[in-house]
Amino acid sequence: MIPFVSKKGAKVSYYDPTGEKEHFKKIKNCKFFSNIANACKNADLIVLHTEWDEFKSLDFKKLVKSNKFKIYDLRNIYSLAEMTEKKIKYYSVGRPSVI
């Protein structure tokens, strides 16, 4: 996913609990952050691509400066009701999403 969106012109900030990925170092506009808060701070879009426990209780409203960010949850970590209540634009895979 990162190589694809980078080629389309996106600036990618990513965090992985296991550390920086060697194959992403060569990608233009791609930067690794050692913590989730710094990776999300200026995000317009957050993609949850893994189910690590530390991703399951994030307070996105505190992590992200923008009020117009969106979350694409590829693992269905969060409930639709919770995201709707928090007024977060949330999209998940394999179930209806809030628009």
C-alpha positions as a LaTeX table, in Angstrom:
\begin{tabular}{lrrr}
\hline
Residue & $x$ (\AA) & $y$ (\AA) & $z$ (\AA) \\
\hline
Met1 & 0.00 & 0.00 & 0.00 \\
Ile2 & 2.76 & 2.47 & 0.91 \\
Pro3 & 4.59 & 2.19 & $-2.43$ \\
Phe4 & 1.32 & 2.63 & $-4.33$ \\
Val5 & 0.08 & 5.75 & $-2.54$ \\
Ser6 & 3.57 & 7.29 & $-2.57$ \\
Lys7 & 3.71 & 6.92 & $-6.36$ \\
Lys8 & 0.37 & 8.74 & $-6.51$ \\
Gly9 & 1.94 & 11.70 & $-4.67$ \\
Ala10 & 0.92 & 11.04 & $-1.06$ \\
Lys11 & 3.23 & 11.95 & 1.79 \\
Val12 & 3.35 & 8.87 & 3.99 \\
Ser13 & 4.12 & 8.87 & 7.68 \\
Tyr14 & 4.07 & 5.40 & 9.12 \\
Tyr15 & 4.52 & 3.63 & 12.39 \\
Asp16 & 5.10 & $-0.07$ & 12.91 \\
Pro17 & 5.61 & $-1.55$ & 16.40 \\
Thr18 & 8.29 & $-3.85$ & 14.98 \\
Gly19 & 10.34 & $-0.93$ & 13.64 \\
Glu20 & 11.30 & 0.73 & 10.39 \\
Lys21 & 11.04 & $-1.37$ & 7.25 \\
Glu22 & 14.12 & $-1.53$ & 5.05 \\
His23 & 12.14 & $-1.68$ & 1.80 \\
Phe24 & 10.34 & 1.61 & 2.62 \\
Lys25 & 13.58 & 3.58 & 3.13 \\
Lys26 & 14.00 & 4.09 & $-0.63$ \\
Ile27 & 10.48 & 5.39 & $-1.18$ \\
Lys28 & 10.15 & 9.10 & $-1.80$ \\
Asn29 & 7.84 & 10.98 & 0.59 \\
Cys30 & 7.82 & 8.10 & 3.09 \\
Lys31 & 8.95 & 8.60 & 6.68 \\
Phe32 & 9.02 & 6.22 & 9.63 \\
Phe33 & 8.12 & 7.46 & 13.11 \\
Ser34 & 9.06 & 5.64 & 16.28 \\
Asn35 & 5.69 & 6.38 & 17.91 \\
Ile36 & 2.10 & 6.49 & 16.76 \\
Ala37 & 1.46 & 10.03 & 18.00 \\
Asn38 & 4.10 & 11.58 & 15.75 \\
Ala39 & 3.04 & 9.48 & 12.77 \\
Cys40 & $-0.61$ & 10.62 & 13.09 \\
Lys41 & $-0.12$ & 14.25 & 14.09 \\
Asn42 & $-0.60$ & 15.86 & 10.65 \\
Ala43 & $-2.57$ & 13.08 & 9.00 \\
Asp44 & $-5.47$ & 13.53 & 6.62 \\
Leu45 & $-5.94$ & 9.79 & 6.42 \\
Ile46 & $-5.07$ & 7.03 & 8.88 \\
Val47 & $-4.93$ & 3.46 & 7.60 \\
Leu48 & $-5.03$ & 0.73 & 10.23 \\
His49 & $-3.39$ & $-2.24$ & 8.60 \\
Thr50 & $-2.64$ & $-4.40$ & 11.64 \\
Glu51 & $-4.31$ & $-5.54$ & 14.86 \\
Trp52 & $-1.59$ & $-4.81$ & 17.41 \\
Asp53 & $-3.05$ & $-4.15$ & 20.85 \\
Glu54 & $-1.60$ & $-0.63$ & 21.00 \\
Phe55 & $-3.82$ & 0.35 & 18.06 \\
Lys56 & $-7.02$ & $-0.76$ & 19.77 \\
Ser57 & $-7.42$ & 2.12 & 22.21 \\
Leu58 & $-6.18$ & 5.21 & 20.39 \\
Asp59 & $-7.81$ & 8.59 & 20.97 \\
Phe60 & $-7.67$ & 9.90 & 17.43 \\
Lys61 & $-9.09$ & 13.30 & 18.33 \\
Lys62 & $-6.04$ & 13.89 & 20.55 \\
Leu63 & $-3.54$ & 12.39 & 18.10 \\
Val64 & $-4.50$ & 14.28 & 14.95 \\
Lys65 & $-4.38$ & 18.07 & 14.58 \\
Ser66 & $-6.89$ & 18.21 & 11.71 \\
Asn67 & $-10.60$ & 17.83 & 12.33 \\
Lys68 & $-11.16$ & 16.51 & 8.82 \\
Phe69 & $-9.12$ & 13.31 & 8.96 \\
Lys70 & $-10.49$ & 9.93 & 7.92 \\
Ile71 & $-9.77$ & 6.44 & 9.17 \\
Tyr72 & $-9.63$ & 3.37 & 6.95 \\
Asp73 & $-9.70$ & 0.35 & 9.24 \\
Leu74 & $-8.61$ & $-2.73$ & 7.33 \\
Arg75 & $-8.94$ & $-4.94$ & 10.43 \\
Asn76 & $-12.25$ & $-3.72$ & 11.90 \\
Ile77 & $-10.59$ & $-2.82$ & 15.19 \\
Tyr78 & $-13.10$ & $-0.11$ & 16.07 \\
Ser79 & $-16.87$ & $-0.18$ & 16.23 \\
Leu80 & $-18.95$ & 1.88 & 13.86 \\
Ala81 & $-21.01$ & 3.18 & 16.78 \\
Glu82 & $-17.93$ & 4.44 & 18.63 \\
Met83 & $-16.57$ & 6.28 & 15.58 \\
Thr84 & $-19.99$ & 7.77 & 14.79 \\
Glu85 & $-20.35$ & 8.99 & 18.37 \\
Lys86 & $-16.94$ & 10.67 & 18.15 \\
Lys87 & $-17.87$ & 12.20 & 14.76 \\
Ile88 & $-14.93$ & 10.58 & 13.00 \\
Lys89 & $-15.19$ & 9.69 & 9.31 \\
Tyr90 & $-14.58$ & 5.98 & 9.54 \\
Tyr91 & $-14.47$ & 3.32 & 6.85 \\
Ser92 & $-14.02$ & $-0.37$ & 7.48 \\
Val93 & $-13.62$ & $-3.45$ & 5.33 \\
Gly94 & $-16.40$ & $-5.99$ & 4.97 \\
Arg95 & $-19.14$ & $-4.12$ & 6.82 \\
Pro96 & $-21.16$ & $-0.95$ & 6.22 \\
Ser97 & $-19.27$ & 2.26 & 7.02 \\
Val98 & $-20.17$ & 5.71 & 8.26 \\
Ile99 & $-19.90$ & 8.40 & 5.59 \\
\hline
\end{tabular}
